[in-house]
């Protein structure tokens, strides 16, 4: 086993046996990994805070070649995002961000750009409104992993510059002429399409300047949630929580 070291963000931790934890980390050097922390739950201590979702940490682990779960040797806290943890709304959004990342990121694929983006979004969230920042990460994440919906033209006939209906199975929008009424669709306007493309293509600072309504932001959240649930067959409990507390209004 080789010893590895990396900056990381905690995605989630689950209890393992009586005293241990298995934690999913998004690392700057190795992508998403899972690591076992033996005996960390033996005593209640401040160290448990290091394993809380969206904590920024530095980890040292023994890399196991024949297993997806490595052995964690050290975990030191870099930044706890205390301003987020003091705000009920921001806790919900930050929890959704890391659950989304955990759901779609492949294991052991380094992505320094996405790691930096998630870190930047969390940092900006401490002092700014969260919903637009989450939109930016949602769309850039889908684009980075190759699952951004095709929005520039109909997936069936190729007609361009249209509003239309989003079809999950087709991977993008379908124009009125190609729509089959036996299938499930979600309406998307030209304005929504242009906003999604703008947020995905530009830096966060520019995306924050886009003039858009709360309704548009919420619609992007709903589209991404449906997209992830369809593609990965995984529900996102943090998204359901956001709806339950009316941070995303239900249709």
C-alpha positions as CSV (number, residue, x, y, z in Angstrom):
1,X,0.0,0.0,0.0
2,X,1.3,3.5,-0.9
3,X,0.8,6.5,1.3
4,X,-1.1,9.4,-0.4
5,X,-1.9,13.0,0.7
6,X,-4.4,15.4,-0.6
7,X,-6.7,18.4,0.1
8,X,-10.3,17.2,0.2
9,X,-14.0,18.1,0.8
10,X,-16.1,15.7,2.8
11,X,-19.1,14.4,0.8
12,X,-20.7,12.1,3.4
13,X,-19.8,9.7,6.2
14,X,-21.6,6.5,7.2
15,X,-21.1,4.5,10.4
16,X,-19.2,1.3,10.0
17,X,-19.5,-1.3,12.8
18,X,-19.4,0.0,16.3
19,X,-16.6,2.6,16.3
20,X,-15.6,3.4,12.7
21,X,-16.6,5.6,9.7
22,X,-16.5,5.2,6.0
23,X,-16.2,8.6,4.4
24,X,-16.5,9.8,0.8
25,X,-14.1,12.5,0.0
26,X,-13.8,14.7,-3.1
27,X,-10.0,15.1,-3.3
28,X,-8.0,17.6,-5.4
29,X,-5.5,14.9,-6.4
30,X,-7.4,11.7,-6.7
31,X,-11.0,12.6,-7.4
32,X,-13.7,10.9,-5.3
33,X,-12.4,8.3,-2.9
34,X,-13.8,6.4,0.1
35,X,-11.7,5.8,3.2
36,X,-12.2,3.9,6.4
37,X,-11.4,5.7,9.7
38,X,-11.0,3.0,12.4
39,X,-12.0,3.7,15.9
40,X,-12.9,7.4,15.3
41,X,-16.3,7.0,17.1
42,X,-14.8,5.4,20.2
43,X,-15.0,8.7,22.1
44,X,-16.9,11.8,21.5
45,X,-14.3,14.4,20.4
46,X,-13.8,17.5,18.3
47,X,-12.3,15.2,15.6
48,X,-15.8,14.1,14.5
49,X,-16.3,17.6,13.1
50,X,-13.7,16.8,10.5
51,X,-16.0,14.2,9.0
52,X,-19.0,16.5,8.6
53,X,-20.3,17.2,5.1
54,X,-18.6,20.0,3.2
55,X,-15.8,20.3,5.7
56,X,-12.5,21.1,3.9
57,X,-9.7,18.8,5.2
58,X,-6.3,17.5,4.4
59,X,-6.1,13.7,4.5
60,X,-3.3,11.1,4.5
61,X,-4.4,7.6,3.5
62,X,-3.0,4.3,2.6
63,X,-4.1,3.5,-1.0
64,X,-5.4,0.0,-1.5
65,X,-4.9,-1.3,-5.0
66,X,-7.5,-4.1,-4.8
67,X,-10.2,-2.2,-2.9
68,X,-12.3,0.9,-3.4
69,X,-12.1,1.7,0.3
70,X,-8.8,3.0,1.5
71,X,-7.4,3.3,5.0
72,X,-7.4,6.8,6.4
73,X,-4.3,7.6,8.5
74,X,-4.7,11.3,9.2
75,X,-7.5,13.9,8.8
76,X,-6.8,17.5,9.7
77,X,-9.3,20.4,9.4
78,X,-8.5,23.2,6.9
79,X,-11.8,25.1,6.9
80,X,-15.2,24.4,8.5
81,X,-17.4,26.9,6.7
82,X,-18.8,28.1,10.0
83,X,-20.8,30.9,8.4
84,X,-22.7,28.3,6.3
85,X,-23.3,26.1,9.4
86,X,-24.9,29.1,11.2
87,X,-27.5,29.6,8.5
88,X,-30.3,27.1,8.1
89,X,-30.9,27.9,4.4
90,X,-27.3,27.6,3.5
91,X,-26.8,24.3,5.4
92,X,-29.5,22.9,3.2
93,X,-28.0,24.1,-0.1
94,X,-24.4,23.1,0.9
95,X,-25.7,19.6,1.8
96,X,-27.4,19.3,-1.5
97,X,-24.2,20.3,-3.3
98,X,-22.1,17.6,-1.7
99,X,-24.8,15.0,-2.1
100,X,-25.1,15.9,-5.8
101,X,-21.3,15.6,-6.2
102,X,-21.3,12.2,-4.4
103,X,-24.1,10.9,-6.6
104,X,-22.5,11.7,-10.0
105,X,-18.8,11.9,-9.6
106,X,-16.9,8.7,-10.8
107,X,-14.5,7.1,-8.3
108,X,-10.8,7.8,-8.7
109,X,-11.0,10.3,-11.5
110,X,-9.0,13.4,-10.8
111,X,-10.8,16.7,-11.6
112,X,-9.0,19.7,-10.3
113,X,-11.3,22.1,-12.0
114,X,-14.5,20.7,-10.4
115,X,-12.8,20.5,-7.0
116,X,-11.8,24.1,-7.3
117,X,-15.3,25.1,-8.4
118,X,-17.0,23.4,-5.5
119,X,-14.6,25.0,-3.1
120,X,-15.2,28.4,-4.7
121,X,-19.0,28.0,-4.6
122,X,-18.9,27.1,-0.9
123,X,-16.6,30.0,-0.1
124,X,-18.8,32.5,-2.0
125,X,-21.9,31.0,-0.3
126,X,-20.7,32.1,3.1
127,X,-21.3,35.7,2.2
128,X,-23.8,35.6,-0.7
129,X,-27.2,34.2,-1.6
130,X,-26.9,30.4,-2.3
131,X,-29.4,29.5,-5.0
132,X,-27.6,31.1,-8.0
133,X,-24.3,29.7,-6.8
134,X,-25.9,26.2,-6.7
135,X,-27.2,26.7,-10.2
136,X,-23.7,27.4,-11.4
137,X,-22.3,24.3,-9.8
138,X,-25.1,22.1,-11.0
139,X,-24.8,23.0,-14.6
140,X,-21.0,23.1,-14.7
141,X,-20.9,19.7,-13.0
142,X,-23.2,18.1,-15.7
143,X,-21.1,19.7,-18.4
144,X,-17.8,18.5,-16.9
145,X,-19.0,14.8,-16.7
146,X,-20.6,14.8,-20.1
147,X,-24.2,14.7,-19.1
148,X,-25.3,18.3,-19.9
149,X,-28.6,18.2,-21.8
150,X,-28.5,19.0,-25.5
151,X,-30.2,22.4,-25.6
152,X,-29.1,24.0,-28.9
153,X,-31.3,21.9,-31.2
154,X,-33.9,19.2,-31.3
155,X,-32.4,15.8,-30.5
156,X,-34.5,14.2,-33.2
157,X,-34.6,16.5,-36.2
158,X,-31.8,18.9,-35.4
159,X,-34.0,22.1,-35.7
160,X,-32.1,24.9,-34.0
161,X,-32.9,27.9,-31.7
162,X,-36.1,26.5,-30.3
163,X,-37.9,26.3,-27.0
164,X,-39.4,23.0,-26.5
165,X,-39.9,20.0,-24.3
166,X,-37.0,18.4,-22.4
167,X,-37.0,14.6,-22.8
168,X,-34.8,12.8,-20.3
169,X,-34.5,9.6,-22.4
170,X,-33.4,11.6,-25.4
171,X,-30.9,13.6,-23.5
172,X,-32.2,17.0,-24.5
173,X,-35.0,19.1,-26.0
174,X,-37.5,17.9,-28.5
175,X,-39.4,20.3,-30.8
176,X,-43.2,20.2,-31.1
177,X,-43.1,18.3,-34.5
178,X,-41.1,15.5,-33.0
179,X,-42.9,15.1,-29.7
180,X,-44.6,11.8,-29.0
181,X,-47.4,12.2,-26.6
182,X,-46.9,8.9,-24.9
183,X,-43.5,10.1,-23.5
184,X,-42.8,12.3,-20.5
185,X,-41.5,15.9,-21.1
186,X,-40.8,19.0,-19.2
187,X,-41.3,22.4,-20.8
188,X,-38.2,24.6,-21.3
189,X,-38.4,28.2,-22.7
190,X,-35.8,29.8,-25.0
191,X,-35.0,32.2,-22.1
192,X,-34.4,29.3,-19.7
193,X,-32.2,27.5,-22.3
194,X,-30.1,30.6,-22.8
195,X,-29.7,31.1,-19.1
196,X,-28.6,27.5,-18.5
197,X,-26.0,27.8,-21.3
198,X,-24.7,31.1,-20.0
199,X,-24.2,29.8,-16.5
200,X,-22.5,26.6,-17.7
201,X,-20.1,28.4,-20.1
202,X,-19.0,31.4,-17.9
203,X,-17.1,31.9,-14.7
204,X,-19.1,32.1,-11.4
205,X,-18.4,35.8,-11.1
206,X,-20.1,36.4,-14.4
207,X,-22.9,33.9,-13.7
208,X,-23.8,35.9,-10.5
209,X,-24.4,39.0,-12.7
210,X,-27.0,37.3,-14.8
211,X,-30.4,38.9,-14.4
212,X,-32.8,36.0,-13.7
213,X,-35.8,35.4,-11.5
214,X,-36.2,33.1,-8.5
215,X,-38.5,31.0,-10.7
216,X,-35.8,30.4,-13.2
217,X,-33.3,29.4,-10.6
218,X,-35.8,26.9,-9.1
219,X,-36.6,25.5,-12.5
220,X,-32.9,24.8,-13.1
221,X,-32.8,23.0,-9.7
222,X,-35.8,20.9,-10.7
223,X,-34.3,20.0,-14.1
224,X,-31.0,18.9,-12.6
225,X,-32.7,16.9,-9.9
226,X,-34.8,15.0,-12.5
227,X,-31.8,14.6,-14.8
228,X,-29.7,13.0,-12.0
229,X,-32.5,10.8,-10.7
230,X,-33.1,9.5,-14.2
231,X,-29.5,9.0,-15.2
232,X,-28.2,7.6,-12.0
233,X,-31.4,6.1,-10.5
234,X,-30.6,7.9,-7.3
235,X,-32.8,10.2,-5.3
236,X,-31.3,13.2,-3.5
237,X,-32.6,13.5,0.1
238,X,-31.2,17.0,0.4
239,X,-33.3,18.2,-2.6
240,X,-36.4,16.8,-1.0
241,X,-35.6,18.6,2.2
242,X,-35.2,21.9,0.3
243,X,-38.7,21.4,-1.1
244,X,-40.1,20.5,2.2
245,X,-38.9,23.7,3.8
246,X,-40.0,25.7,0.8
247,X,-36.5,26.8,-0.4
248,X,-37.5,25.2,-3.7
249,X,-41.2,25.6,-4.3
250,X,-43.2,22.6,-5.6
251,X,-45.1,22.9,-8.8
